Amino acid sequence: MQRANGALPVVSTTESMFKTGSLADIHSVICHTSAIYYSAEYRVIPKSDLLRKLTWLDFVNLQWWEVATFVEIGRVAPEWDFDELHDSMKSDIGISFRVMANNDIGRLDLVWSEDDAAAWLMYGHPF
């Protein structure tokens, strides 16, 4: 809708979304895809000082280390539909080795899924 002087009116995105009156319309403006994600993790800080006994690692100032196992399951869909998001979900399992050394965190994650396997190495990144 144009004004008499030919200029287009300025309408905020929020204002135009709420004029539709439909939550589905509002959702489609805000999001173009939907996702659902679940995960579980079990962490253990071993009582053993196995890594500290390796004297050639003294330079890293190892404060602690832990092992974690995890499972993830999720799905992405073009629209928010609870049944579709829970149908044919993808999953993976993994194991992670984590250390606190030189006041920084390092971790190595090894992950397996039905489709692929991957390794992820990070240093200086929070959990």
TACOR-V840540 format. One record per backbone hydrogen bond with DSSP energy under -0.5 kcal/mol. NH is the residue of the N-H (numbers start at 1). CO is the residue of the C=O. If there is no record, write none. Layout:
BEGIN
NH_CO, NH_CO
END
This chain:
BEGIN
3_7, 6_3, 9_1, 11_9, 16_12, 17_13, 18_14, 19_15, 20_16, 20_17, 26_22, 27_23, 28_24, 29_25, 30_26, 31_27, 34_77, 36_75, 38_73, 40_71, 42_69, 44_67, 46_44, 53_49, 53_50, 54_51, 55_53, 57_54, 58_55, 60_57, 61_58, 63_100, 64_100, 66_98, 67_44, 68_96, 69_42, 70_94, 71_40, 72_92, 73_38, 74_90, 75_36, 77_34, 81_79, 85_81, 86_82, 87_84, 90_74, 92_72, 93_112, 94_70, 95_110, 96_68, 97_108, 98_66, 99_106, 100_64, 101_99, 101_104, 102_60, 102_61, 104_101, 106_99, 107_122, 108_97, 109_120, 110_95, 111_118, 112_93, 113_116, 114_91, 118_111, 120_109, 122_107, 124_105, 125_105
END
